[in-house]
Amino acid sequence: MFRFIKRKGWLIFLLAFLLLFPPALKSQAKLNNRVLITGLAIDKTESGYMITAQVVMPNPSSEASGQNAAFDFICQEGESITEGFKKVAYNIGEIAWHSHANFIILGEELIKKDNTAEDLDFFIRDQHLPNSLMLLFCKGKADDMIRKTAELKLSVGLGLQKIYMYKEESLSAKMVPMQTFLDNCYQPSKTSIISGINISFDDECFGSSGGGQEDGSSSTSSSGESSTSSSSSGDSSSSSGGESLSSASESGDAAMKGRIDYLENIAYFKSGRFKGTLEKEDEIIAYLLTQNKTDRFDLVIKNVNDDNLYKNAKVGIRVASKKYDLKMDFKGHKPLAKMIITLNNLSLLEVLNDNGKLVSTLLGQGPYINETLNSAIKKQLETDIKEVFEKTKKQNVDIFNLATHAYKYNTKDFQSFLKTKNNIDDYIEDFNLEVEVIVKDFIK
């Protein structure tokens, strides 16, 4: 047998080449004909739903390296999301590849009028779409917002999920996979959330009125810059001219005007129904401080005053380590949740007094790291967290998922408490919250 292989080795090699090489050519041809759906937008319309797909289109001259593939948008309307999505795939005219999709943007009207969990049921059942799709929402139409991604750097526009993972680390948003959102929708003791997205343009972000991104304020883009769409009479589909991937990388980022706003609103839901949004910077940070697993982040402490060093100052601090703990107490008349947040290894970054003067602390931070600053940190964070709790409590929303913790660690006490309720869905109205922030180890 060995002698045969040795003598006829060239023949075996030739047969293997003839059998494997043609299919390889065919596979590459199929690959070059695939359209990659990288993101989706869904809007509610009078007749149903509008689906817009962010796609990477193949070019007839493209090779295996993907050069000259086009960045484009395909839009279709249907009576249901299923119908609209199938029309998008058909209208592409090529093989639609779904597994590269990494985000879905939901329009404002959709989340406010529909049960969002029911609308997303299609995406859970479709075997080609990953359940790890990140959910986002926007003000106005999602179709307009997803088209603005053409003005972002390509690595950003095609990879929003990675950007939001970074934003989660900096307490400016939360990356919520679709599966997590839906799991929480079907658990009565949990609140589902979705982070917002707004794309501003350079002339809006850096204009004379100040930077909208830095303070987290939402700005509206000037019409017509990147949200144009064309449609023929009698046809509901539209697409905007794609940008060449290779040309974008060659020309650099000079032509990319779009920027994702730093601080994003957070929408919260109960059983899939929209209940409200966290829009103020203080309440967004207060919520994310308790929910995000990040350790290293920056905070701005406002209205620090001791009539000496601090004069209604804004103080920037960096936290290198955070510990979050939650305990439940059912001994009193009403359940009491005790939230303890410990901040370790803090650094003083800057001090800006009310006269606009930036105080230099590089050579002497010691005097500024005092009990006045510690008290200001504790007061601001404790107050903001309690305000978020009270705001959502009035809407019968358990924003901090207190019942989940109570059922897990205080099962008997929590079950006994529920027996006293005529409607167990209203359990949060009897809860009280106590917050303690502990500041440790300022680095001098």
C-alpha positions in Angstrom: 0.0 0.0 0.0 2.8 2.4 0.9 4.7 1.6 -2.3 1.5 2.3 -4.3 1.0 5.7 -2.7 4.7 6.5 -3.2 4.5 5.6 -7.0 1.1 7.1 -7.7 1.3 10.1 -5.4 1.2 12.6 -8.3 -2.0 11.0 -9.5 -3.6 11.2 -6.1 -2.6 14.9 -5.8 -4.0 15.6 -9.3 -7.4 14.0 -8.5 -7.7 15.9 -5.2 -6.9 19.2 -7.0 -9.5 18.5 -9.7 -12.1 17.6 -7.1 -11.5 20.5 -4.6 -10.5 23.5 -6.7 -13.7 24.0 -8.8 -16.0 24.0 -5.7 -13.6 26.5 -4.1 -14.0 28.8 -7.0 -17.8 28.4 -6.8 -17.7 29.2 -3.0 -15.7 32.3 -3.6 -18.2 33.5 -6.2 -21.0 32.9 -3.8 -19.2 34.8 -1.1 -18.6 37.8 -3.4 -22.4 37.8 -4.2 -23.4 38.0 -0.6 -24.9 41.2 0.9 -24.1 41.5 4.6 -26.9 43.0 6.7 -25.0 44.7 9.5 -27.8 46.7 11.2 -31.6 47.2 11.2 -34.1 50.0 11.9 -37.8 49.5 12.6 -40.5 52.1 12.5 -44.3 52.0 13.1 -46.3 53.2 10.1 -50.1 53.6 9.5 -50.1 50.4 7.4 -47.7 48.3 9.5 -44.0 48.5 9.9 -41.0 50.0 7.9 -37.8 48.0 8.0 -34.5 49.6 7.0 -31.4 47.5 6.6 -27.8 48.8 6.8 -26.0 46.6 4.3 -22.6 46.1 2.8 -23.1 45.5 -0.9 -20.7 43.5 -3.1 -19.2 45.2 -6.2 -18.8 43.2 -9.4 -15.1 44.0 -9.5 -14.5 43.2 -5.8 -12.1 40.4 -4.9 -11.8 38.2 -1.9 -10.3 41.1 0.1 -13.6 42.9 -0.1 -12.3 46.0 -1.8 -14.9 48.4 -3.2 -17.8 46.8 -1.4 -20.5 49.5 -1.0 -22.2 50.8 2.2 -25.9 51.1 1.5 -29.5 51.1 3.0 -32.5 49.1 1.8 -36.0 50.1 3.0 -39.2 48.2 2.7 -42.7 48.4 4.3 -45.0 45.5 5.3 -48.1 44.8 7.3 -45.9 42.9 9.7 -42.2 42.9 10.6 -41.9 39.4 9.1 -43.3 40.7 5.8 -41.2 43.8 5.8 -38.0 41.9 6.5 -38.7 39.3 3.8 -39.2 42.2 1.4 -35.9 43.7 2.3 -34.1 40.4 1.6 -35.9 40.0 -1.7 -35.3 43.6 -2.8 -31.5 43.2 -2.2 -31.4 41.0 -5.3 -28.4 39.0 -3.9 -27.9 36.5 -1.2 -28.7 38.3 2.1 -26.4 37.2 5.0 -28.0 38.0 8.3 -25.6 36.7 10.9 -23.4 39.8 10.7 -26.2 42.0 12.0 -25.2 43.5 15.4 -27.9 46.1 16.2 -31.5 47.1 15.8 -32.7 50.7 16.2 -36.3 51.1 17.3 -38.3 54.3 16.3 -39.9 56.4 19.0 -43.5 55.7 17.8 -42.9 52.0 17.8 -41.7 51.7 21.4 -44.4 54.1 22.7 -47.4 52.6 21.0 -46.7 48.9 20.7 -45.7 46.1 23.1 -42.0 46.1 22.2 -41.5 42.5 23.3 -44.2 41.2 20.9 -42.7 43.2 18.1 -39.3 41.6 18.5 -40.7 38.1 18.6 -39.8 37.6 14.9 -36.1 38.2 15.6 -36.0 35.6 18.3 -37.6 33.0 16.1 -35.5 33.7 13.0 -32.7 31.2 13.1 -30.4 33.3 10.9 -30.4 36.4 13.1 -28.2 36.3 16.3 -30.0 36.8 19.7 -27.1 38.9 20.7 -28.3 41.8 18.5 -28.0 45.1 20.5 -31.2 47.1 20.9 -31.2 50.9 20.7 -34.0 53.5 20.4 -34.1 57.0 19.0 -36.3 60.1 19.0 -38.2 60.4 15.7 -37.8 57.8 13.0 -35.3 54.9 13.2 -35.0 55.1 9.4 -33.5 58.6 9.6 -31.1 57.6 12.4 -29.7 54.5 10.8 -29.0 56.5 7.6 -26.9 58.9 9.6 -24.5 56.0 10.3 -23.2 56.7 6.8 -21.6 59.8 8.2 -19.8 57.9 10.9 -16.4 56.3 10.6 -16.9 53.0 9.0 -15.5 51.0 11.9 -18.1 52.9 14.1 -21.1 52.7 11.8 -20.6 48.9 11.2 -19.7 48.1 14.8 -22.0 50.0 17.1 -22.2 47.1 19.5 -18.5 47.5 20.4 -18.9 51.3 20.8 -21.7 50.8 23.3 -19.6 48.2 25.2 -17.1 51.0 25.7 -19.8 53.5 26.6 -21.0 51.1 29.3 -17.6 51.1 30.8 -17.7 54.9 31.0 -21.2 55.1 32.5 -22.7 56.8 29.5 -25.0 54.0 28.2 -25.7 50.3 28.6 -25.3 47.7 25.9 -28.5 45.6 26.0 -28.7 42.4 23.9 -32.1 41.6 22.5 -32.2 38.3 24.4 -31.6 40.0 27.7 -34.3 42.6 27.0 -36.9 40.0 26.2 -36.0 37.8 29.2 -36.6 40.7 31.5 -39.8 41.6 29.8 -41.3 38.2 30.7 -40.2 38.4 34.4 -42.6 40.5 36.4 -39.9 41.4 38.9 -37.5 42.9 36.4 -37.4 46.1 34.3 -36.2 46.0 30.7 -34.2 49.0 29.4 -32.8 50.2 26.1 -30.2 52.9 25.6 -30.8 55.6 23.1 -28.7 56.8 20.2 -28.4 60.2 18.6 -25.9 61.1 15.9 -24.9 64.7 15.7 -22.8 66.5 13.1 -19.6 68.5 13.5 -21.2 71.8 13.0 -23.7 71.0 15.7 -21.3 69.5 18.2 -18.6 72.1 17.9 -20.6 75.2 17.0 -20.6 78.5 18.9 -23.3 77.4 21.2 -21.1 74.7 22.8 -20.6 71.0 22.5 -23.8 69.0 22.7 -22.0 65.8 23.1 -20.0 66.8 26.2 -23.0 67.6 28.3 -25.1 64.8 26.9 -27.8 67.1 25.5 -29.6 65.8 22.5 -29.3 67.7 19.3 -31.2 67.5 16.1 -29.3 67.2 12.8 -29.9 69.6 10.0 -32.1 68.0 7.5 -30.9 66.4 4.3 -27.2 65.8 5.1 -27.3 62.0 5.2 -31.0 61.0 5.5 -31.9 61.3 1.9 -33.9 58.5 0.3 -35.3 57.9 -3.1 -38.5 56.0 -4.0 -40.2 55.4 -7.2 -44.0 55.8 -7.5 -45.8 52.6 -6.6 -42.8 51.1 -4.9 -42.2 51.3 -1.1 -38.5 50.5 -1.3 -35.7 53.0 -1.1 -31.9 53.1 -0.9 -29.3 55.7 -0.5 -26.1 55.7 -2.5 -23.5 53.6 -0.8 -20.0 54.7 0.1 -17.1 52.6 -1.1 -15.3 50.9 1.8 -12.0 51.2 0.1 -12.4 54.9 -0.8 -13.4 55.7 2.8 -10.3 54.1 4.2 -8.1 55.8 1.6 -9.6 59.3 2.1 -9.3 59.0 5.9 -11.9 60.4 8.4 -12.0 64.0 7.0 -15.3 63.5 5.2 -16.9 61.7 8.2 -19.0 64.4 10.0 -21.1 62.3 12.3 -20.5 61.8 16.0 -22.5 59.6 18.5 -23.6 61.7 21.4 -21.7 60.9 24.6 -24.6 60.5 27.1 -27.6 58.6 25.9 -31.2 58.6 27.2 -32.4 55.3 28.7 -35.9 54.0 28.1 -37.4 51.6 30.6 -40.2 49.1 30.1 -42.4 46.8 32.2 -43.7 43.6 30.6 -42.6 44.9 27.2 -44.6 48.2 27.6 -42.8 51.6 27.5 -43.1 53.4 30.8 -40.7 56.4 30.5 -37.1 57.6 30.0 -34.2 58.7 32.1 -33.0 61.9 30.4 -31.1 64.0 32.9 -27.4 63.4 33.2 -27.5 62.9 37.0 -30.3 60.3 36.9 -28.7 58.4 34.0 -25.3 58.2 35.8 -27.1 57.3 39.1 -28.9 54.4 37.5 -25.8 53.1 35.6 -23.7 53.4 38.7 -25.8 50.6 40.3 -26.3 48.4 37.2 -23.1 48.6 35.1 -20.3 46.3 36.2 -17.6 48.8 35.3 -15.0 49.7 38.0 -13.0 52.6 36.4 -15.0 55.7 35.5 -15.1 59.5 35.9 -17.6 61.6 37.8 -18.3 65.3 38.1 -19.4 66.5 41.5 -21.4 69.7 41.4 -22.0 72.6 43.9 -19.1 71.8 46.2 -18.7 74.7 48.6 -16.8 75.4 51.8 -16.4 79.2 51.4 -12.6 78.6 51.3 -11.1 76.4 48.6 -14.4 75.4 47.0 -16.8 78.1 45.8 -19.8 76.3 44.2 -17.2 74.3 42.3 -17.5 71.5 39.9 -15.0 68.8 40.8 -13.8 66.1 38.4 -12.9 62.8 40.1 -11.8 59.4 38.8 -12.9 56.1 40.5 -10.6 53.1 40.1 -12.7 50.6 42.0 -16.4 50.3 42.9 -18.3 47.8 45.0 -22.1 47.5 44.9 -24.1 45.7 47.6 -27.9 45.3 48.2 -29.6 44.1 51.3 -33.3 43.7 52.1 -35.0 44.2 55.5 -38.6 43.0 56.0 -38.7 43.6 59.8 -40.4 47.0 59.5 -43.9 47.9 58.4 -42.7 48.1 54.8 -39.8 46.4 53.0 -36.6 48.4 53.1 -33.9 48.0 50.5 -30.4 49.1 51.7 -28.1 50.0 48.8 -24.4 50.3 49.7 -21.9 51.7 47.1 -18.2 51.8 48.0 -15.9 53.9 45.9 -12.2 53.1 46.3 -8.9 54.6 45.0 -10.3 58.0 43.9 -8.2 60.6 42.1 -8.8 64.3 41.9 -8.8 65.4 38.3 -9.8 69.1 38.3 -11.5 71.8 40.3 -13.6 74.5 38.5 -14.9 77.3 40.7 -18.0 79.3 40.0 -15.9 82.2 38.6 -14.9 79.9 35.8 -11.3 79.7 37.1 -9.7 76.3 36.8 -7.8 75.7 40.0 -4.4 74.0 39.5 -4.0 71.1 41.9 -1.0 69.4 40.4 1.5 70.6 43.1 -0.9 70.5 46.0 -4.0 68.3 46.0 -3.9 67.6 49.7 -6.0 70.6 50.9 -8.7 69.9 48.3 -9.1 66.2 49.4 -11.1 66.9 52.5 -14.4 66.2 54.2 -16.2 68.8 52.2 -15.5 66.9 49.0 -16.3 63.5 50.5 -19.7 64.8 51.8 -20.5 66.4 48.4 -19.8 63.0 46.6 -22.0 61.1 49.1 -24.8 63.7 49.0 -25.0 63.9 45.2 -24.9 60.2 44.5 -27.3 59.3 47.3 -29.8 62.0 46.3 -29.7 61.1 42.6 -30.2 57.4 43.2 -33.2 58.0 45.5 -34.7 60.4 42.9 -34.5 57.8 40.2 -36.2 55.3 42.5 -39.0 57.6 43.5 -39.6 58.7 39.9 -40.0 55.2 38.6 -41.8 54.0 41.7 -44.7 56.4 40.9 -45.0 54.5 37.5 -45.1 51.2 39.3 -41.6 50.3 37.9 -39.0 48.4 39.9 -36.0 50.1 38.1 -33.4 48.5 40.4 -34.9 45.0 40.2 -35.3 44.9 44.0 -37.9 42.1 44.0 -35.5 39.8 42.1 -32.9 40.3 44.8 -35.5 39.8 47.6 -36.9 36.6 46.1 -33.4 35.2 45.7 -32.0 36.0 49.1 -35.1 36.6 51.3 -37.5 34.1 49.8 -39.7 33.4 52.8 -40.0 37.1 53.9 -40.8 38.2 50.4 -43.4 35.6 49.9 -45.0 36.5 53.1 -45.1 40.2 52.1 -46.7 39.3 48.7 -49.6 37.5 50.5 -50.5 40.9 52.1 -51.0 42.5 48.6 -54.3 42.5 46.8 -52.4 42.9 43.5 -48.8 41.5 43.6 -48.0 43.5 40.5 -48.1 46.6 42.7 -45.5 45.4 45.2 -43.0 48.2 44.5 -45.4 50.9 46.0 -44.6 49.5 49.5 -40.8 49.4 49.1 -38.6 52.1 50.5 -34.9 52.7 49.6 -32.0 53.6 51.7 -28.7 54.5 50.0 -25.3 54.8 51.5 -22.2 55.9 49.5 -18.8 55.2 51.2 -15.8 57.1 49.9 -12.4 55.4 50.6 -8.8 55.9 49.7 -8.3 59.2 47.9 -4.9 59.0 46.0 -3.0 62.2 46.9 
